[in-house]
Amino acid sequence: MDIDQLAEKIIEGGTRNAAVSGAGMSVESGVAPFRGKGGLWEKMDPMKVAHIDAFREDPVPYWEMRGPFIKSLETIDPNPGHAALARLQREGRLGTIITQNIDGLHEAAGSTDVIEFHGSVRTLRCMDCSRKIPSRSACLDDRPPRCACGGVLRPDVVFFGEAIPPEALVRSQQIASDCPVMLVVGTSAVVQPAASIPVIARRAGALVVEINPERTPLTDQVVDVFLEGWSGEVLPALAEAVRRASC
C-alpha cells in the first residue's frame, strides 16, 4: 500500500482513527528516552530512583534526576511529527492520540484529545493534600519541591510500582477496538500494557500502520503497513497526502 492509498483509508476512517505514540517522537524534539541505547535507565537503576517506594522513602534522588528535565520543557518545542498529528485531528482525519510520553508535547502542538497513558510531568501533585499545580508554578530548584501545605510534590506520572490509571487503560482499549486505522509512531512496543493497544486494534480489524526508523516486535506480527523513517519526516508527508486526497 503506497502513501496515497493509505491517505484514502485515513479519510474513510475520519475521527474514529487513532494514533499511539512513543518515545521516538519526543527524541526528535531533543528529549532523551528512558530505554534503549543512550536511555536514562542505562545510567541508573530505575527501581532505586523512580519506583514509588523509593520516592516515598527519599524523593531527593528523583528530583535531582528529573527536576532539570521538567524545567527544560519550557524551552523544548514540538516537532513536525507532533504538528502533523495535530493537523490530522483538526481536519477530522484522526480522533484520539494515545501517548506513552509524559512531556506534554502533543498538547503543546495543538492536539486536543490525548490520552496520556503514563501521565504528564507538566502537572505536579502533592503527596499530602493531593492538590495539583502546573510544574512551571513550582520551585523546581528545591530538592524536593513542596506544596503550599508543606507536602512533597511529585510529578503526576505513573511511577514504577504504580498501575496505569484505569480510565486511561479502559478508554484506550475501547478506542483500539473501534478504530479503522491505527498509526503507531515512534514506540519500541516493549512496554506493557501500552504495547497491547495496537494488538487489540489489529484483532478488531484495524489497518495498523507503523512509522519508525527501525523495526519493532510489532512490525512482522501486527503491522499491515510499515513506513520506515522518523515521524518528523513521514507524518507531515502523510498529512499532506491526506490533504491532497481530500481536494
WOTA-V766533 format. One record per backbone hydrogen bond with DSSP energy under -1.0 kcal/mol. CO is the residue of the C=O (numbers start at 0). NH is the residue of the N-H. E is the energy in kcal/mol with one decimal. If there is no record, write none. Layout:
co: [CO:CO]
nh: [NH:NH]
e: [E:E]
//
This chain:
co: [1:2:3:4:5:6:7:8:9:12:13:16:17:18:19:20:21:22:25:25:26:32:33:35:38:39:44:45:49:50:51:52:53:58:59:60:61:62:65:66:67:70:71:78:79:80:81:82:83:84:85:86:87:88:95:96:97:98:101:103:104:105:106:111:112:114:114:115:117:121:122:123:124:125:130:132:133:134:137:138:144:146:150:151:153:154:155:158:159:164:165:166:167:168:169:170:171:172:174:179:180:181:182:183:184:185:190:192:193:195:196:197:198:199:200:201:206:207:207:208:209:210:211:215:217:217:224:226:229:229:230:232:233:234:235:236:237:238:239:240:241]
nh: [5:6:7:8:9:10:11:12:13:15:16:94:182:97:184:99:24:26:28:30:29:39:40:38:41:42:47:49:159:54:55:56:57:62:63:64:65:66:69:70:71:73:74:82:83:84:85:86:87:88:89:90:92:91:18:114:20:116:120:107:108:110:109:113:96:98:116:118:157:134:155:132:153:129:125:123:136:137:139:141:152:149:146:126:124:156:119:161:51:168:169:170:171:172:173:174:175:176:177:206:17:208:19:210:21:23:194:195:196:199:200:201:202:203:205:204:181:223:224:183:226:185:228:218:221:222:209:211:232:233:234:236:237:238:239:240:241:242:243:244:245]
e: [-2.2:-2.0:-1.6:-1.7:-2.2:-2.3:-2.2:-2.0:-1.8:-1.7:-1.6:-2.4:-2.5:-3.6:-3.5:-2.5:-1.7:-2.2:-1.8:-2.1:-1.7:-2.2:-2.7:-2.4:-1.6:-1.5:-1.5:-2.8:-1.9:-2.3:-2.4:-1.9:-2.5:-2.2:-2.4:-1.7:-3.2:-1.8:-2.7:-2.3:-1.9:-1.2:-2.3:-2.1:-2.0:-1.9:-2.2:-2.1:-2.3:-2.0:-2.5:-2.2:-3.0:-1.7:-2.0:-3.0:-2.3:-2.2:-2.9:-1.9:-1.4:-2.3:-1.3:-1.3:-2.3:-2.6:-1.3:-1.7:-2.0:-2.4:-2.9:-2.2:-2.5:-1.1:-2.4:-3.1:-1.8:-1.4:-1.3:-1.5:-2.5:-1.8:-3.1:-3.0:-3.5:-2.3:-2.0:-1.9:-2.7:-2.1:-2.9:-2.0:-2.0:-2.2:-2.2:-2.6:-2.4:-1.7:-1.2:-3.0:-2.3:-3.1:-3.3:-3.1:-2.2:-3.2:-2.3:-1.6:-1.6:-2.4:-2.0:-2.4:-2.4:-1.4:-2.7:-1.5:-2.6:-2.5:-1.9:-3.5:-3.3:-2.3:-2.2:-1.0:-3.0:-1.9:-2.7:-1.4:-1.7:-2.6:-1.8:-1.2:-2.3:-3.0:-2.1:-2.0:-2.2:-1.9:-2.5:-2.3:-1.2]
//
